[in-house]
Amino acid sequence: MDINNIQRQIGLRLKELRQTKGLKQEDLEQWGFSYRYYGKIERGMVNPTLGTLVRLCEIFGVSLVDLFSFMEINGLASEERESVALGISKILKENQKKKVQKLKVFLDEILPS
């Protein structure tokens, strides 16, 4: 396992969770995080401690298992999957009715009933 790749994947996952909550990086200052430091975490530039990850999980309302959901039994999920997850998160955050309806139609088509 490449630690730099894992740091980058954790950063992408945290970005997705933050955006899902409708928060900006600056909003994390209310929980004691410098937005500059947090931005480095999201960009995979720093290796956050376990304590930091636990605090972020509490803020975003997820478990550590959920945080590491990008990992698979056989290794890391692809960048493509992370890109799709971020795209869906962005569409939902924008809350544009037409885009959400199109996404729902698409998901209804490809997901089993």
C-alpha positions in Angstrom: 0.0 0.0 0.0 1.3 3.4 -1.0 0.8 5.8 2.0 0.7 8.9 -0.2 -2.1 7.4 -2.3 -4.0 6.5 0.9 -3.6 10.1 2.2 -4.9 11.5 -1.1 -7.9 9.1 -1.0 -8.7 10.0 2.6 -8.6 13.7 1.6 -11.0 13.1 -1.3 -13.3 11.2 1.0 -13.2 14.0 3.6 -13.9 16.5 0.9 -17.0 14.5 -0.2 -18.2 14.3 3.4 -17.7 18.0 4.0 -19.5 19.0 0.8 -22.4 16.6 1.6 -22.8 18.5 4.9 -22.8 21.8 3.0 -19.7 23.0 4.8 -16.8 25.1 3.5 -13.2 24.4 4.8 -13.4 27.6 6.8 -16.5 26.3 8.6 -14.3 23.7 10.3 -12.6 26.4 12.3 -15.6 26.3 14.7 -14.3 22.8 15.7 -10.8 24.0 16.1 -9.4 23.2 12.7 -7.4 25.8 10.8 -8.8 25.9 7.3 -5.3 25.9 6.0 -4.4 22.7 7.8 -7.7 21.1 6.9 -7.2 22.0 3.3 -3.8 20.2 3.4 -5.6 17.1 4.7 -8.1 17.2 1.8 -5.2 17.6 -0.7 -3.4 14.6 0.9 -0.4 16.8 1.8 -0.4 15.8 5.5 -0.8 12.5 7.4 -3.6 13.2 10.0 -3.4 11.5 13.3 -6.0 8.9 14.4 -7.3 11.5 16.8 -7.9 14.0 14.1 -9.7 11.4 11.9 -11.9 10.5 14.8 -12.8 14.1 15.4 -13.6 14.6 11.7 -15.8 11.5 11.7 -17.7 13.0 14.7 -18.1 16.3 12.8 -19.3 14.6 9.6 -21.5 12.0 11.5 -19.7 8.9 10.1 -17.8 6.0 11.6 -14.1 5.3 10.8 -15.3 2.4 8.7 -17.4 4.8 6.7 -14.5 7.2 6.3 -12.4 4.4 4.8 -15.2 3.2 2.5 -13.0 4.0 -0.5 -10.9 1.0 0.3 -11.7 -2.4 -1.0 -10.6 -5.8 0.1 -8.2 -6.0 -2.9 -6.8 -2.5 -2.6 -7.9 1.1 -3.2 -11.0 2.1 -5.2 -10.2 3.7 -8.5 -9.9 7.5 -9.0 -12.8 7.1 -11.4 -15.1 5.9 -8.6 -14.0 8.7 -6.4 -14.6 11.2 -9.2 -18.2 9.8 -9.7 -18.9 10.0 -6.0 -17.7 13.7 -5.9 -19.8 14.5 -8.9 -23.0 13.0 -7.4 -22.3 14.8 -4.2 -21.9 18.1 -6.1 -25.2 17.6 -8.0 -27.1 16.9 -4.7 -25.5 19.9 -3.0 -26.4 22.2 -5.9 -30.0 21.0 -5.5 -30.9 21.8 -9.1 -34.2 20.0 -9.7 -33.6 19.0 -13.3 -30.1 17.6 -12.6 -31.4 15.7 -9.6 -34.3 14.3 -11.6 -31.9 13.2 -14.4 -29.6 11.5 -11.8 -32.5 9.7 -10.3 -33.7 8.4 -13.7 -30.2 7.2 -14.4 -29.8 5.5 -11.1 -33.2 3.9 -11.4 -32.1 2.5 -14.7 -28.8 1.0 -13.5 -29.6 -0.1 -9.9 -31.5 -3.3 -9.3 -35.0 -2.9 -8.0 
